[in-house]
């Protein structure tokens, strides 16, 4: 079968590999991926990896590079193991990619995303969404109704990352929110914040194409170029008595963005860290103390979020597909996918791959 595989830094290949066997274990599901997103994690692997893809066998799954990429995808069920009861051949599904023990300290408490043995389909598993077929666990397969498209099904995973950040911030009806960074996750965070009821939303983004899309995604949002405008003066002028935002959600992963969030949030407010920092960040700890700021870190998402997000998408309150800017064939994944997304002058936000 055809598959997009990560070998090493700047080395991603479209190759012919052996397809999975139909002799399935009781809780296995054989799937045929439909469409798959290129994630920021995939980009990090491409420019600086291996980072999370394993050079040596993964402690829990035994997988190692070369790795079939793809952890944001929809699929069709081809076959199931004898113990699988919630899906059958022909069903469409969104794949929840996290894999972890069910019986360790975190698994027993339903905190599967926090296990130190956690792996993920498309990153540390034998299969991924950028292959023609894959085998996953039954708990990875979330059936989607007719009212949810294949593209929306592929966007549930990044949508879960965004919604988890909004949840952690306690965003509610009437909240004032700053989203720092309008990349794919930042754009989805805008949609999630609006779905949660935020009524005053600020966006800080230097890229003009992304600012334009942010304004289209959430009409009425106050979109700011932090290089040309005084973000904090604008927030002061636009919030009640100039106190600042209730929640600032950092979606960039840069020190300057984090500190901008600390300045923007009101006393007693929250900062949520969604963007992953690749190096330590220095903060003004006295400012955080004097403002009584609460900091919420985010790692992935709770796996139990999938049914809720599916319902939100079906109801039209979380239109995750609106951040998709292009679809490409697997053969073009490097030139029209990875390289295009890494171009600082590029206008694409989210690119999906059809295998």
FIKOLDREN-580436 format. One line per 3 residues: number of its first residue (from 1); for each residue x, y, z of C-alpha. Coordinates in nm, 2 decimals, padded with zeros to 4 digits, always signed. Layout:
BEGIN
NUM	X,Y,Z; ...
***
This chain:
BEGIN
1	+00.00,+00.00,+00.00; +00.10,+00.37,-00.04; +00.21,+00.56,+00.27
4	+00.37,+00.89,+00.37; +00.66,+00.80,+00.61; +00.89,+01.01,+00.82
7	+01.25,+00.89,+00.82; +01.45,+01.17,+00.96; +01.48,+01.55,+00.96
10	+01.38,+01.69,+00.62; +01.32,+01.33,+00.50; +00.96,+01.24,+00.44
13	+00.89,+00.99,+00.16; +00.58,+00.85,-00.02; +00.66,+00.48,-00.03
16	+00.51,+00.14,-00.09; +00.48,-00.06,+00.23; +00.32,-00.39,+00.34
19	-00.05,-00.35,+00.42; -00.19,-00.46,+00.75; -00.32,-00.82,+00.78
22	-00.69,-00.90,+00.81; -00.62,-01.14,+01.10; -00.72,-00.89,+01.37
25	-00.70,-00.92,+01.75; -01.03,-00.90,+01.94; -01.02,-00.53,+02.00
28	-00.85,-00.43,+01.67; -01.02,-00.23,+01.39; -00.89,-00.22,+01.03
31	-00.96,+00.12,+00.87; -00.91,+00.29,+00.54; -00.82,+00.66,+00.61
34	-01.01,+00.92,+00.40; -00.84,+01.25,+00.46; -00.58,+01.36,+00.71
37	-00.44,+01.69,+00.84; -00.08,+01.81,+00.86; -00.03,+01.91,+01.22
40	+00.22,+02.15,+01.38; +00.37,+01.84,+01.54; +00.43,+01.69,+01.20
43	+00.60,+02.01,+01.09; +00.83,+02.01,+01.40; +00.93,+01.65,+01.32
46	+01.01,+01.75,+00.96; +01.23,+02.05,+01.04; +01.39,+01.93,+01.37
49	+01.31,+01.57,+01.43; +01.29,+01.30,+01.54; +01.13,+01.46,+01.85
52	+00.83,+01.26,+01.94; +00.86,+00.99,+01.67; +01.07,+00.71,+01.82
55	+01.43,+00.64,+01.72; +01.41,+00.32,+01.93; +01.11,+00.11,+02.00
58	+00.84,+00.30,+02.19; +00.81,+00.19,+02.56; +00.44,+00.10,+02.52
61	+00.37,+00.03,+02.15; +00.72,-00.09,+02.03; +00.69,+00.13,+01.72
64	+00.99,+00.31,+01.58; +01.09,+00.51,+01.27; +01.03,+00.52,+00.98
67	+00.68,+00.63,+01.09; +00.37,+00.65,+00.88; +00.25,+01.00,+00.96
70	-00.10,+01.13,+01.03; -00.29,+01.17,+01.35; -00.58,+01.40,+01.25
73	-00.80,+01.20,+01.02; -01.13,+01.04,+00.93; -01.16,+00.69,+00.80
76	-01.40,+00.41,+00.69; -01.41,+00.09,+00.89; -01.30,-00.21,+00.68
79	-01.31,-00.49,+00.94; -01.33,-00.54,+01.32; -01.20,-00.78,+01.58
82	-01.44,-01.02,+01.75; -01.48,-00.80,+02.06; -01.56,-00.48,+01.88
85	-01.93,-00.38,+01.91; -01.96,-00.01,+01.86; -01.86,+00.01,+01.49
88	-01.89,-00.23,+01.19; -01.76,-00.24,+00.83; -01.87,+00.06,+00.63
91	-01.91,+00.30,+00.92; -01.73,+00.63,+00.89; -01.53,+00.74,+01.19
94	-01.31,+01.01,+01.33; -00.99,+00.87,+01.48; -00.90,+00.97,+01.84
97	-00.52,+00.90,+01.81; -00.40,+00.87,+02.17; -00.29,+00.53,+02.28
100	-00.21,+00.45,+02.64; -00.25,+00.18,+02.91; -00.60,+00.14,+03.06
103	-00.46,+00.01,+03.39; -00.19,+00.25,+03.50; -00.24,+00.53,+03.76
106	-00.37,+00.77,+03.50; -00.57,+00.52,+03.30; -00.77,+00.40,+03.60
109	-00.87,+00.76,+03.65; -00.97,+00.83,+03.29; -00.67,+01.06,+03.24
112	-00.53,+00.86,+02.94; -00.36,+01.17,+02.79; -00.14,+01.21,+03.09
115	+00.02,+00.86,+03.10; +00.39,+00.86,+03.07; +00.36,+00.57,+02.83
118	+00.12,+00.75,+02.60; +00.17,+00.70,+02.22; -00.03,+00.82,+01.92
121	-00.14,+00.69,+01.59; +00.07,+00.86,+01.32; +00.35,+00.94,+01.56
124	+00.45,+00.64,+01.77; +00.23,+00.35,+01.64; +00.29,+00.11,+01.34
127	+00.02,+00.29,+01.14; -00.10,+00.64,+01.06; -00.36,+00.84,+00.88
130	-00.14,+00.90,+00.57; -00.14,+00.54,+00.47; -00.40,+00.36,+00.26
133	-00.49,+00.13,+00.55; -00.43,+00.12,+00.93; -00.50,-00.09,+01.23
136	-00.61,+00.09,+01.55; -00.76,+00.00,+01.89; -01.14,+00.00,+01.92
139	-01.12,+00.29,+02.16; -00.95,+00.50,+01.89; -01.25,+00.47,+01.66
142	-01.53,+00.73,+01.71; -01.83,+00.68,+01.47; -01.95,+01.00,+01.31
145	-02.31,+01.07,+01.19; -02.42,+01.17,+00.84; -02.44,+01.53,+00.95
148	-02.06,+01.54,+01.00; -01.84,+01.54,+00.69; -01.52,+01.35,+00.63
151	-01.33,+01.68,+00.65; -01.50,+01.77,+00.98; -01.42,+01.43,+01.11
154	-01.05,+01.48,+01.03; -01.06,+01.82,+01.21; -01.20,+01.69,+01.54
157	-00.85,+01.61,+01.68; -00.71,+01.97,+01.64; -01.06,+02.10,+01.74
160	-01.02,+01.90,+02.06; -00.69,+02.07,+02.14; -00.85,+02.41,+02.10
163	-01.16,+02.33,+02.29; -00.96,+02.18,+02.58; -00.77,+02.51,+02.61
166	-01.10,+02.70,+02.62; -01.23,+02.45,+02.88; -00.92,+02.49,+03.10
169	-00.97,+02.87,+03.09; -01.32,+02.84,+03.21; -01.45,+03.05,+02.92
172	-01.82,+03.11,+02.95; -02.11,+03.33,+02.83; -02.00,+03.69,+02.85
175	-01.62,+03.62,+02.88; -01.36,+03.85,+02.74; -01.09,+03.65,+02.58
178	-00.75,+03.71,+02.41; -00.63,+03.45,+02.16; -00.26,+03.51,+02.10
181	-00.17,+03.36,+01.76; -00.41,+03.27,+01.48; -00.24,+02.97,+01.34
184	-00.45,+02.65,+01.29; -00.50,+02.59,+01.67; -00.54,+02.96,+01.74
187	-00.81,+02.98,+01.47; -00.99,+02.68,+01.61; -00.96,+02.84,+01.96
190	-01.14,+03.14,+01.83; -01.43,+02.92,+01.71; -01.43,+02.73,+02.04
193	-01.43,+03.05,+02.25; -01.73,+03.18,+02.05; -01.91,+02.85,+02.09
196	-01.85,+02.87,+02.47; -02.02,+03.21,+02.48; -01.73,+03.46,+02.48
199	-01.87,+03.79,+02.37; -01.55,+04.00,+02.35; -01.27,+03.83,+02.16
202	-00.94,+03.98,+02.08; -00.69,+03.82,+01.84; -00.32,+03.90,+01.82
205	-00.16,+03.79,+01.50; +00.12,+03.95,+01.29; +00.05,+03.75,+00.97
208	-00.20,+03.95,+00.74; -00.35,+03.64,+00.58; -00.42,+03.49,+00.92
211	-00.56,+03.81,+01.05; -00.80,+03.83,+00.76; -00.92,+03.47,+00.81
214	-00.96,+03.53,+01.19; -01.19,+03.82,+01.11; -01.39,+03.61,+00.88
217	-01.42,+03.31,+01.12; -01.55,+03.52,+01.41; -01.73,+03.84,+01.29
220	-01.70,+04.11,+01.55; -01.36,+03.98,+01.69; -01.11,+04.26,+01.74
223	-00.81,+04.15,+01.53; -00.48,+04.32,+01.61; -00.14,+04.33,+01.44
226	+00.09,+04.34,+01.75; +00.38,+04.48,+01.55; +00.19,+04.78,+01.42
229	-00.07,+04.84,+01.69; -00.07,+04.87,+02.07; -00.26,+04.55,+02.17
232	-00.28,+04.63,+02.54; -00.41,+04.99,+02.48; -00.68,+04.84,+02.26
235	-00.77,+04.58,+02.52; -00.78,+04.84,+02.79; -01.01,+05.06,+02.58
238	-01.24,+04.77,+02.49; -01.29,+04.59,+02.82; -01.51,+04.70,+03.11
241	-01.33,+04.97,+03.31; -01.02,+04.88,+03.12; -00.95,+04.58,+03.35
244	-00.83,+04.34,+03.07; -00.95,+04.01,+02.95; -01.08,+03.73,+03.17
247	-00.88,+03.46,+02.99; -00.58,+03.48,+02.76; -00.50,+03.17,+02.56
250	-00.15,+03.15,+02.43; -00.14,+02.96,+02.10; +00.21,+03.05,+01.97
253	+00.46,+02.89,+02.20; +00.69,+03.20,+02.23; +00.81,+03.39,+02.53
256	+00.69,+03.73,+02.40; +00.34,+03.59,+02.34; +00.32,+03.45,+02.69
259	+00.43,+03.77,+02.85; +00.18,+03.97,+02.63; -00.09,+03.74,+02.77
262	+00.02,+03.82,+03.12; -00.01,+04.19,+03.05; -00.35,+04.16,+02.88
265	-00.53,+03.94,+03.14; -00.72,+04.11,+03.43; -00.63,+04.07,+03.80
268	-00.76,+03.73,+03.90; -00.77,+03.61,+03.54; -00.64,+03.30,+03.37
271	-00.36,+03.23,+03.12; -00.39,+02.91,+02.93; -00.08,+02.76,+02.76
274	-00.19,+02.58,+02.44; +00.11,+02.66,+02.21; +00.41,+02.43,+02.29
277	+00.73,+02.60,+02.39; +01.04,+02.45,+02.24; +01.26,+02.63,+02.50
280	+01.22,+02.78,+02.85; +01.04,+03.11,+02.88; +01.13,+03.39,+03.12
283	+00.84,+03.57,+03.29; +00.79,+03.86,+03.53; +00.69,+03.65,+03.83
286	+00.62,+03.95,+04.04; +00.36,+04.07,+03.79; +00.19,+03.73,+03.79
289	+00.18,+03.74,+04.17; +00.05,+04.09,+04.20; -00.22,+04.02,+03.95
292	-00.31,+03.69,+04.11; -00.29,+03.51,+03.77; -00.39,+03.15,+03.74
295	-00.19,+02.95,+03.49; -00.33,+02.65,+03.31; -00.11,+02.42,+03.11
298	-00.26,+02.20,+02.84; -00.14,+01.86,+02.71; -00.34,+01.72,+02.42
301	-00.70,+01.68,+02.53; -00.92,+01.45,+02.73; -01.02,+01.16,+02.51
304	-01.38,+01.18,+02.64; -01.43,+01.50,+02.44; -01.50,+01.34,+02.11
307	-01.88,+01.28,+02.14; -01.93,+01.64,+02.26; -01.73,+01.78,+01.97
310	-01.92,+01.57,+01.72; -02.25,+01.70,+01.86; -02.12,+02.06,+01.84
313	-02.01,+02.02,+01.48; -02.34,+01.85,+01.38; -02.53,+02.14,+01.55
316	-02.33,+02.40,+01.36; -02.18,+02.56,+01.66; -01.82,+02.45,+01.60
319	-01.75,+02.48,+01.23; -01.40,+02.33,+01.24; -01.38,+02.28,+00.86
322	-01.37,+02.66,+00.81; -01.00,+02.67,+00.89; -00.91,+02.43,+00.61
325	-00.74,+02.62,+00.32; -00.63,+02.34,+00.09; -00.65,+01.97,+00.00
328	-00.36,+01.79,-00.16; -00.27,+01.44,-00.28; -00.02,+01.23,-00.09
331	+00.23,+01.25,-00.37; +00.25,+01.63,-00.32; +00.27,+01.61,+00.06
334	+00.62,+01.77,+00.09; +00.62,+02.03,-00.18; +00.26,+02.14,-00.15
337	+00.21,+02.05,+00.21; +00.51,+02.07,+00.45; +00.71,+02.33,+00.25
340	+00.41,+02.55,+00.18; +00.31,+02.55,+00.55; +00.67,+02.64,+00.65
343	+00.68,+02.94,+00.41; +00.65,+03.26,+00.62; +00.49,+03.43,+00.32
346	+00.24,+03.15,+00.26; -00.13,+03.20,+00.29; -00.23,+02.85,+00.38
349	-00.35,+02.77,+00.73; -00.46,+02.41,+00.74; -00.38,+02.16,+00.46
352	-00.54,+01.82,+00.44; -00.40,+01.52,+00.26; -00.59,+01.26,+00.06
355	-00.41,+00.93,+00.04
***
